Amino acid sequence: MHKYLTIIIVIFLIKSCDKDNNIIPNVSVDFRIQASELDGVGSAIYTQENYGVRGIIIYHKNNNEYVAFERACSYRPNENCAVVQLNNEVNPSFLTDSCCNSSFLLEDGTPFSGPALLPLKQYSTNFDGTYIYVYN
């Protein structure tokens, strides 16, 4: 009996220490912006902070494709400083979070350095020739 009780306690302790602190809250996102707000392929912009959890970055991936990422970092997103930024606002090539020193690819939000293991939260996009729709 003592053996089973010890096993149960060990499992409980492991599970309680294994809390997932990397969950970005689900919030409703549904807005549009004019495509002319972005300069062209390879450009990116920040949206207002009232979209998503900490704002959204929209990247012009190729001629008719845009991707949108949550600015809350995928590593400890509840920390106030966990906000991703473009490495260069004029000619961005990746995203960074200076709080944890993680970096992410602009193409798909995949982490390539730092402690972040999960990709950035990505929102769906649709382009109709004039507007970029961002939603979940």
N, C-alpha and C positions, 0 to 999 in steps of 0.2 A: 504494500500500500504506500509506503514511504517513497519507494522508487517512482511510482506513478505521479504522486504529488510533486516530486522534484521535477519531473519531466514537464508537467503542466505549468509549473512556475517558470521554468526556463523558457518555454514557448511563449508564455505571456510577456516576459521581460523582453524577449527578442522582438515580438510584435509591437510592443509599446515604444521601443526605441526606434522602430522602423517607420516612424510617421513620415508621410510624404509631404514635405514642405514646399514642393515644387509645383503645386497646382495653381494654375491661373484661373480665377473665377470666370464662369460663363456669364457674359452680359450680352444683351441684345445689341446687335450692330446691323444697321440698315440705313445707308446714306449713299449719296452720289456726289461726285465732283466732276467738273469739266476737265477733259483730258488736256486741254490747253494750259492747265495749271502746272503741268510737268513740261520740261523743256524738250525731251525727246528720249530715245532709247538710251538707257543707262542712267537716267536722272531719277531722283527720288524726292519725296516731300513728306513732311510731318503733317498730320491732321490736327485739328483742335483736340485738346485733352478730353473733351466730353464724349469722344468716341472711344469705344473699347474700355479697358481698365486704366491705362496710362496714356492713351493716344494710339495712333496707328501710323505706320510708315507705309507709303505706297511707292512701289518701285516699277518703273517702266522697263520690263524685261526684254521685250522685242516689239516689233511693229504693232501688233494688236494684242499683246499680252501684258497684263499688269498683275503684280502680286501685292498683297497687303498683309503686314505683320503687326501683331500686338507689340507695343513698346515695353510692356512688362517683361523683364528677363525671365527665362525659363528656369533659372537657378535662384531660389529664394525670392520669388516674385513679390512677397509681402513686405520686403524691406523697402523703405521709402526711396532709397538710392538705386534700386534695381530697375533702371530705365535704359533701354538700348538707344543708341544714337548712331547716325551715319558717321563713318570715319572721316568723310570729307563731304561737305554739303554741295560743292560744285561738281565734283567727279567722284561719287561714292563707289567703293568696291566691296565694302563689307560693313557690318554693324558691330558696335562694341557696347559693352556695359562696363563702365569704369568702376562700378561698385565691387564687382567680383572678378574683373579682368577677363571676362569671357568675350569671344568674338564669334560672329555668325556670318554665314554666306548670304549675300543678298538674293541669290537665285532661288533658294528654297528654305532659308532660315536654319540650316544645319550648323551646329557648333563646330568650330575647328580649333579652338584653344580655350584654356581656362577650365574652371570646374563644371560648367554647364554640360550636361549630357543629353538633354532633350532639345529638340529644335524649338524655335520660336513658334508661338501660336499663330497659325495662318488663317486668315478670313477668305471667304470665297470672293471672287471678283468676276465681273462681266463688263465688256466694253461694247458699246453699240455704235461706235464711230464718233460720238460726241461726248458721252458721259462714261465715267468709270463708276460702276455700282459695286459697293462693298457691303457684304452681308454675311450672316451665319445662319 
